[in-house]
Amino acid sequence: MKVAIYLRVSTDRQTTDSQAVELREYCARRGWTNVTEYSDTSSGAKFSRQGLDALMRSVRRHRIDAVVAYKLDRLGRSLPHLAQMIGEMTAHRVAVIIPAQGIDTSASNPASQLQLNILMAVAEFEREIIRERVNSGLRAAKARGARLGRPSTLVKHLPRVQTLLRSGASISAIAREMELAYSSAHKLASICSRA
């Protein structure tokens, strides 16, 4: 079993020594000898941290079977960030083990699926709330008359398309002449016919 210990403190006035001692002892009790340590001195609110980024690269390369951390807030304080990490670890079949909090998502633990489902349900609830806020904001913007989406770049071609249509050019010929997709030339021709 390839295990990663993740250690984090918030400031350089703190050390990871007590976390490291406890987690090394835990790994020894479980009989895990293939253990790599990753550490950071950084706020848990930061998504990108040198040690965490290296840990996640190892997860993605299937070099780790389990991640052991002192407490869940050592991995991250933001629920969406934690959910993203745990989701990615689950997708790569990497267990998340937090001994001090009784969290163990390894397959050998019968309560792991329940713990994981609860964490994911909370994260999904958070995502739904965010999506609801975004959709509400979009509806309000539309009600105010705001145009949503990227502005069309086709309108700059309208004068030339009108000229070609008057000269009797077909939509296919206009598309070739102007190096446009047929659908774009057709859309421009439709606009011209309505004008």
PEWOSUL-V721883 format. One record per residue. SS is DSSP state (alpha for helix, beta for strand, coil for the rest). PHI is phi as a letter, one per 30 degrees, with the letter a starting at -180 (* if undefined). PSI is psi in degrees with one decimal (999 if undefined). Layout:
# PEWOSUL-V721883
ss-><SS	SS>
phi-><PHI	PHI>
psi-><PSI	PSI>
This chain:
# PEWOSUL-V721883
ss-><coil	beta	beta	beta	beta	beta	beta	beta	beta	coil	coil	coil	coil	coil	coil	coil	alpha	alpha	alpha	alpha	alpha	alpha	alpha	alpha	alpha	alpha	alpha	alpha	alpha	alpha	coil	coil	coil	beta	beta	beta	beta	beta	beta	beta	beta	coil	coil	coil	coil	coil	coil	coil	coil	alpha	alpha	alpha	alpha	alpha	alpha	alpha	alpha	alpha	alpha	alpha	coil	coil	coil	coil	coil	beta	beta	beta	beta	coil	coil	alpha	alpha	alpha	alpha	coil	coil	coil	alpha	alpha	alpha	alpha	alpha	alpha	alpha	alpha	alpha	alpha	alpha	alpha	alpha	coil	coil	coil	beta	beta	beta	beta	alpha	alpha	alpha	coil	beta	beta	coil	coil	coil	coil	coil	coil	coil	alpha	alpha	alpha	alpha	alpha	alpha	alpha	alpha	alpha	alpha	alpha	alpha	alpha	alpha	alpha	alpha	alpha	alpha	alpha	alpha	alpha	alpha	alpha	alpha	alpha	alpha	alpha	alpha	alpha	alpha	alpha	alpha	coil	coil	coil	coil	coil	coil	coil	coil	coil	coil	alpha	alpha	alpha	alpha	alpha	alpha	alpha	alpha	alpha	alpha	alpha	alpha	alpha	coil	coil	coil	coil	alpha	alpha	alpha	alpha	alpha	alpha	alpha	alpha	coil	coil	coil	alpha	alpha	alpha	alpha	alpha	alpha	alpha	alpha	alpha	alpha	alpha	alpha	alpha	coil>
phi-><*	c	c	c	c	c	b	a	b	d	b	d	d	c	b	c	e	d	d	d	e	d	d	d	d	d	d	d	d	d	i	d	c	d	c	c	c	b	b	b	c	a	d	d	d	d	d	c	b	e	d	d	d	d	d	d	d	d	d	d	c	h	c	b	c	a	c	c	b	d	b	e	d	d	d	a	c	d	e	d	d	d	d	d	d	d	d	d	d	d	d	c	h	c	d	c	b	b	e	d	c	i	c	a	c	d	d	d	c	d	d	d	d	d	e	d	d	d	d	d	d	d	d	d	e	d	d	d	d	d	d	d	d	d	d	d	d	d	d	d	d	d	d	d	j	d	d	c	j	d	d	d	c	d	e	d	c	e	e	d	d	e	d	d	d	d	d	j	d	d	d	d	d	d	d	d	e	c	h	c	d	e	d	d	d	d	d	d	d	d	d	d	d	d	d>
psi-><126.3	118.8	141.4	129.6	128.7	125.9	139.1	138.1	157.9	-32.8	162.6	-0.8	-9.1	161.7	159.9	8.2	-48.6	-38.2	-45.8	-45.3	-48.2	-43.5	-34.2	-41.8	-40.7	-47.2	-40.4	-42.7	-33.9	-6.2	20.2	121.1	-23.3	78.9	129.9	142.0	138.8	138.5	156.4	148.2	93.5	158.2	142.5	-15.5	-17.7	129.3	-39.1	119.3	142.6	-51.2	-43.7	-40.9	-42.2	-40.8	-47.3	-32.5	-41.9	-37.8	-47.9	-27.3	10.1	37.3	0.9	140.3	-25.8	144.0	126.3	127.5	157.7	-49.6	158.8	-34.9	-9.4	-33.3	-42.8	153.5	-18.0	129.0	-46.3	-39.8	-44.4	-44.7	-40.4	-46.5	-47.8	-39.3	-42.3	-40.8	-41.1	-42.7	-29.8	11.9	43.4	124.8	146.3	122.8	121.2	88.7	-41.4	-22.5	6.1	23.2	126.4	103.5	16.7	156.0	-23.4	-10.0	115.7	-22.5	-2.9	-42.3	-38.6	-47.1	-45.1	-42.5	-38.5	-46.3	-43.4	-35.8	-41.9	-41.8	-40.5	-40.0	-44.4	-44.4	-40.7	-39.8	-43.8	-44.7	-40.0	-42.3	-42.8	-47.2	-38.4	-42.2	-39.3	-42.4	-42.8	-40.4	-41.8	-40.8	-31.5	-5.6	9.7	141.1	128.4	155.5	177.3	139.9	144.8	138.1	-1.1	-27.8	-25.6	-18.5	-7.5	-48.6	-42.3	-40.2	-41.9	-43.5	-45.5	-37.8	-41.3	-31.2	-0.8	10.3	142.8	166.7	-40.0	-42.3	-38.7	-43.0	-44.4	-46.9	-42.1	1.5	49.2	159.1	148.8	-42.2	-36.0	-42.6	-40.0	-42.4	-44.1	-39.9	-37.7	-41.7	-43.5	-37.9	-26.2	-21.1	999>
